[in-house]
């Protein structure tokens, strides 16, 4: 079984200080109560023993082995309990014994704590029997005659010890439960942090792919065309360079849009889609028929939808060889629907895909709790449909 101190070792110095200050507080309060006792003469032998045990207990508090080996912790608990039992039977500082039992919960495992409580009970009774003559002497010095004094002292001490020991056990269980709960919370916090980092990496990867990947790919193609045609067809080469210039400007715009989306709490989806369609139409590869009927949406929905539509249009532009594309978006009572369809060459759904575009759409839809369906056949085009619950 693991040591209880392993449940919280993040700040051993602060824990040691807290335990030390509590040691000193209990010793100080006990001695103060002994000095404030009115009309009582304390036997000199008990007074000397109390002072010696108190000084030894205070010195020991400087060496609490919070982050030491289990052997050192056991030795510390043994010496600590010997001094605590000594103080409990010869002085008014009986509470120090129960505090020492509670303190052992920070240093030992559960089985050792139970063994410690059992052995402490035995030695406490033995110590009480040993101290009865001295306390009887104290009663006599103060002029108090109590019939059956030894018996009453023993019974009173045992009753007090049992009651306080039950409290100590309950307190120990509470401490152990709290430590275990803290450990679980720390582990959960670590897992959540790791998951959040993983999700953020995936989000950044999608943003780079969706906002810059397509534009940079097209830019590279146009520059390559210009390189090949700059001698034999300068006019077309110049046209390719003009397109490349527009694409480079688009890259800068994409970066600004991404930063703006992060910093601003709103995102105008309809306006962004209109701009996107205009940009795609500049390629004159196909005609886009648009039908948008969307309300104002929160940023966590509108921006992912924009990225999905952008990804779909870029895929059509690169792979579909389509002549017409239809984009429809509308809302029903409980669902937001986006549908993108082309009349291109299509593909077999079972064919392995090497790109990350469709995977990015699926991830975004999954994060929004929606459904993504894809229909395509060779020669019959492709249809993407996204349904997001509202």
URVENFEN-V699038 format. One line per field, one symbol per residue. phi: phi as a letter, one per 30 degrees, with the letter a starting at -180 (. if undefined). burial: # if it has 16 or more other C-alpha atoms within 10 Angstrom, else .. Layout:
phi=???
burial=???
This chain:
phi=.ddddddacdbdddddddddddeddddddddddddddcicccedddddddddddddddddddbddeccdddddddddddddedddeddccbdcdddddddddddddcbdddddddddddddddddddddddeeddddddddciccbdheedddddddddddddddddddddddddddddddddddddddddddddddddddddddddddddcedddddddddddddddcdcdbedddddddddddddddddddddddddddddcdbaddddddddddddddddhdaccccbcbcddcdedcddededdddddddddddbdhccbbcbbbabcdbbcbbbbbbcddiaddddeccdcdddddeddddddicbbbbbabeibibbcbbbcdc
burial=...#####......##..##.###.##..##..#.......#...#...#..##..#..##..####..#..##.##..###############################.##..##..##..##.###.##..#####.........##..##..##..#..##..##.##..##..##..#......................##.########.##..##.##..#.......#..##.##..##.##..#...........##.##..#...#..#.....###.....#....#.##############.##..###..#.###.#....############.........##.######..#.#.#...#....########..
